[in-house]
Amino acid sequence: MKERFVEVYSQGVTNVRKVFVDTETGVNYLIASSNMTGGCGMTVLVDADGKPVVTHLDERDQVMMGQLLDRR
């Protein structure tokens, strides 16, 4: 089964920042939390013009992302 959202970036241990890509639309989302058990915020990443950041994924990219995630 194809995952709808894939994590493409992660930073921090207590102040966590993660970027997820919607594999159907390519839209990038940022999730941020100072404590992942106490709640977090999520927003669409935008470029300098205020347009959503979109990662165009072909099937090969999606397979590669899935393989990377499986190795964690």
Residue pairs with C-beta under 8 A, 6 or more apart in sequence:
2 23
2 62
2 66
3 23
3 66
3 69
4 22
4 23
4 24
5 20
5 21
5 22
5 23
5 29
6 20
6 21
6 23
6 62
6 65
6 66
6 69
7 18
7 19
7 20
7 69
8 19
8 20
8 21
8 28
8 55
8 65
9 17
9 18
9 19
10 16
10 17
10 18
10 19
11 17
11 18
14 34
14 35
15 32
15 33
15 34
16 31
16 32
16 33
16 34
16 36
16 40
17 30
17 31
17 32
18 30
18 31
18 32
19 28
19 29
19 30
19 31
19 45
20 28
20 29
20 31
21 27
21 28
21 29
21 55
21 57
21 65
22 28
22 29
23 57
23 62
23 65
25 54
26 54
26 55
26 56
26 57
27 44
27 52
27 53
27 54
28 44
28 45
28 52
28 53
28 54
28 55
29 42
29 43
29 44
29 45
30 42
30 43
30 44
30 45
31 40
31 41
31 42
32 40
32 41
32 42
33 39
33 40
33 41
44 52
44 53
45 52
45 53
46 52
46 53
47 53
57 65
